Amino acid sequence: AGGDCIAGGDVVTFAVGTWSAVAGLFSLESCPSGYESGGDKCVRCPAGEYSLGDGLLTPCLPCPSGADCINGGDLIHLGVGDWSAVENDGQLQYQLDSCPSGYVFSTNADGCVACEINFYSLGFRNESSVCAPCPTGGVCSGGDV
């Protein structure tokens, strides 16, 4: 169950996780960041998912909107914006808090997107911000004024 007995004897090697032995029986106690319990072994989170916790009950979570979890595990590339780590039901998760000036939140693009040329934004603190047309006489190369 997740361990290898090398040439018999009393040496047991476990690849990933924290194990305990009681009366000669081994049981998985926890899996490290980037893994979740797969029954009797720790399984790496697949692409598009991540895990930051360290515990048996820490599941792999979907990559947050606006971030990139191509390699799975515990590697997350957070996109443009201000992010925070929050605990939700005992799980540590990232959430996008705001976009900087020149960007607005887009549910279609799942994150912060830059304003187009002739539009600007002073940033967002909620999902209702929009890229506004450049003021008359202003120069907007996309982004902030």
C-alpha positions, 0 to 999 in steps of 0.5 A: 500500500504505497510502500516498497520492501527492498529485499525483504527485511525491516526496511520499508520505503515510501515514495510520497507522504507521511505514514504511520505503523501500528501493529505492523500495518502501515497507513497513510496519514498525509500528503504534501502540497501538490498531492492528494490522497488516492486511497493508499497513496499520494497522487500528484494534482493533474494539470489545471489543478493545485493543492497547497495544503499538507494533509490527507483530506486536502484535495486538488482544487481547480486552478483559480480564474486568472491563474495558470496551473499547467503543470498541476501540483503546487505550481501556480502562475498568478496572472496580472492583479492583486491576489490573496490566499484565503482559507475556505473550508480548511483549504488554502485557495488563491483569489483575485482581489483587484486589477491594476490601472489599465486592466478590468476584470473579465469573466470571459477571460477569467481574470484581468485583461488590458484595455484596448487602444483609445480606452482606459481604466483606473483599475477595479475593486469589483467586477463592475468596472469597465474600460472607458472611452478616452476623454476628448483630447486625451491620448489612450494607448490602452491601459490607464490614462 
